Amino acid sequence: MRGDNIIPFPLDVRVAIELEIHRAVARFGHNVEIMAIAAKWHGTMDDRQVLTALRKINQIGDTLPKGQTDDGY
């Protein structure tokens, strides 16, 4: 996918994203889901999508649905 579909938002939104990443990593460690979202930032997800995903993880308090593990089993 081309990167020209990414809409950059103001600096305060990008700072909020970095804070949410740090908050999630402090809580869950270098979780694969958190790292995947961070890797997609400026790639296939715009700032709004990344911020929404990270806030959801931090609000729910878990990165995976109940009964699911990060190894797919």
MILUM-573373 format. One record per residue: x, y, z of N, C-alpha, C, O, CB in turn; residue number from 1. Coordinates in steps of 0.2 Angstrom, whole numbers. Glycine has a CB too. Layout:
# MILUM-573373
NODE   n_u   n_v   n_w  ca_u  ca_v  ca_w   c_u   c_v   c_w   o_u   o_v   o_w  cb_u  cb_v  cb_w pos
NODE     X     Y     Z     X     Y     Z     X     Y     Z     X     Y     Z     X     Y     Z NUM
...
//
This chain:
# MILUM-573373
NODE   n_u   n_v   n_w  ca_u  ca_v  ca_w   c_u   c_v   c_w   o_u   o_v   o_w  cb_u  cb_v  cb_w pos
NODE     4    -6     0     0     0     0     4     6     0    10     6     3    -5     0     6   1
NODE     2    11    -4     6    17    -4     5    22     2     0    21     5     4    21   -11   2
NODE    10    25     4    10    30     9     7    36     8     6    40    13    17    31    12   3
NODE     4    38     2     1    44     1    -6    45     3    -9    50     3     2    46    -7   4
NODE    -9    40     6   -15    40     9   -15    42    17   -20    42    20   -19    33     8   5
NODE    -9    43    19    -9    45    26   -10    52    27    -7    57    24    -2    43    29   6
NODE   -14    54    32   -16    61    33   -12    63    40   -14    61    45   -23    62    34   7
NODE    -7    67    40    -3    69    46    -8    74    50   -11    78    47     4    72    44   8
NODE    -8    73    56   -11    77    61    -6    82    64     0    81    64   -16    73    66   9
NODE    -9    87    68    -4    92    71     0    88    77    -1    83    79    -9    97    75  10
NODE     5    92    79    10    89    83     7    87    90     9    82    92    15    95    85  11
NODE     2    90    92    -1    88    99    -4    81    98    -4    77   103    -6    93   101  12
NODE    -7    79    92    -9    72    91    -4    67    91    -4    62    94   -14    72    85  13
NODE     2    69    88     7    64    88    10    63    95    13    58    96    13    67    83  14
NODE    11    69    99    13    68   105     8    64   109    11    60   113    14    75   109  15
NODE     2    64   108    -3    60   112    -2    53   110    -2    48   114   -10    62   110  16
NODE     0    51   104     1    45   101     7    42   105     7    36   108     2    44    94  17
NODE    12    46   105    18    43   109    17    42   116    20    37   119    24    49   108  18
NODE    13    46   119    11    45   126     7    39   127     9    35   132     7    51   129  19
NODE     3    37   123    -1    31   123     3    25   122     2    20   125    -7    31   118  20
NODE     8    26   117    12    20   116    16    19   122    17    13   125    17    21   110  21
NODE    19    24   126    23    23   132    19    20   137    21    16   141    26    29   134  22
NODE    13    22   138     8    20   143     6    12   142     7     8   147     1    24   143  23
NODE     5    11   136     4     4   134    10    -1   135     9    -6   138     1     3   127  24
NODE    16     1   133    22    -3   134    23    -4   142    25    -9   144    28     0   130  25
NODE    22     2   145    23     1   153    19    -4   156    20    -7   161    22     8   156  26
NODE    13    -4   153     8    -9   156     8   -16   154     7   -20   158     1    -6   155  27
NODE     9   -17   147     9   -23   144    16   -26   142    16   -31   140     4   -23   139  28
NODE    21   -22   142    27   -24   139    27   -23   132    23   -20   129    29   -31   141  29
NODE    32   -25   128    33   -25   121    28   -30   118    31   -35   115    40   -26   119  30
NODE    22   -29   119    17   -34   117    17   -34   109    18   -28   106    10   -32   120  31
NODE    15   -39   106    15   -40    98    10   -35    95    11   -32    90    14   -47    96  32
NODE     4   -34    99    -1   -30    96     1   -23    96     0   -19    92    -8   -31   100  33
NODE     4   -21   102     6   -14   103    11   -12    98    11    -7    94     8   -13   110  34
NODE    16   -17    97    21   -16    92    19   -15    85    21   -12    81    27   -21    93  35
NODE    14   -19    83    11   -19    77     7   -13    75     8   -10    70     6   -25    76  36
NODE     4   -10    80     1    -4    79     6     2    78     5     6    74    -4    -2    85  37
NODE    11     2    82    16     7    82    20     6    75    22    11    72    21     6    87  38
NODE    21     0    72    24    -1    66    20     2    60    23     4    55    26    -8    65  39
NODE    13     1    61     9     4    56     8    11    56     5    14    51     2     0    56  40
NODE    10    15    61    10    22    61    14    25    56    20    23    55    12    25    68  41
NODE    11    29    52    14    32    46    15    27    40    19    29    35    21    35    48  42
NODE    12    22    41    12    17    35     5    16    33     3    19    28    15    10    38  43
NODE     2    11    36    -5    10    33   -11    12    38   -16    12    36    -6     2    33  44
NODE    -9    15    43   -13    18    48   -12    26    49    -6    28    50   -14    15    55  45
NODE   -17    30    49   -15    37    50   -15    39    57   -17    34    61   -20    42    46  46
NODE   -14    45    59   -13    46    66   -19    45    70   -19    42    76   -11    54    67  47
NODE   -25    47    67   -32    46    71   -33    38    72   -35    37    78   -37    48    67  48
NODE   -31    34    67   -32    27    68   -28    24    74   -30    20    78   -31    23    62  49
NODE   -22    26    74   -17    24    78   -19    26    85   -18    22    90   -10    26    77  50
NODE   -20    32    86   -22    35    93   -28    31    95   -29    29   101   -23    42    92  51
NODE   -33    30    91   -39    26    93   -38    19    96   -40    17   101   -44    26    87  52
NODE   -34    16    92   -32     9    94   -28     9   100   -29     4   104   -28     6    88  53
NODE   -23    13   101   -19    13   107   -24    15   113   -23    12   119   -13    18   107  54
NODE   -28    20   112   -32    22   118   -37    16   120   -38    15   126   -37    28   116  55
NODE   -39    12   115   -44     7   116   -40     1   120   -43    -1   125   -46     4   110  56
NODE   -34     0   119   -30    -5   122   -29    -3   129   -30    -6   134   -23    -6   119  57
NODE   -27     4   130   -26     6   137   -32     7   141   -32     6   147   -23    13   136  58
NODE   -38     8   138   -44     9   142   -47     2   144   -49     1   149   -50    12   138  59
NODE   -47    -3   139   -49   -10   140   -45   -13   146   -48   -17   150   -49   -14   134  60
NODE   -38   -12   145   -34   -15   150   -31   -22   148   -28   -26   152   -37   -16   157  61
NODE   -33   -24   142   -30   -30   139   -29   -29   132   -33   -26   129   -35   -36   141  62
NODE   -25   -33   129   -24   -32   122   -27   -38   118   -28   -37   112   -16   -32   120  63
NODE   -29   -43   121   -32   -49   118   -39   -50   121   -40   -49   127   -27   -55   118  64
NODE   -43   -52   116   -50   -55   119   -49   -60   124   -44   -64   124   -55   -57   113  65
NODE   -54   -61   129   -54   -66   134   -53   -73   130   -57   -74   125   -60   -66   138  66
NODE   -49   -77   133   -48   -84   131   -43   -85   125   -42   -90   123   -54   -87   129  67
NODE   -41   -79   122   -36   -79   117   -29   -78   119   -28   -73   123   -38   -75   111  68
NODE   -24   -81   116   -17   -80   118   -14   -77   112   -16   -77   106   -13   -86   121  69
NODE    -8   -74   113    -5   -71   107    -1   -76   103     1   -74    97     1   -66   110  70
NODE    -1   -82   104     1   -87   100    -4   -90    95    -3   -95    92     5   -92   104  71
NODE   -10   -87    96   -15   -90    91   -19   -96    94   -24   -98    90   -13   -91    84  72
NODE   -18   -98    99   -21  -104   102   -26  -102   108   -30  -106   110   -17  -109   105  73
//
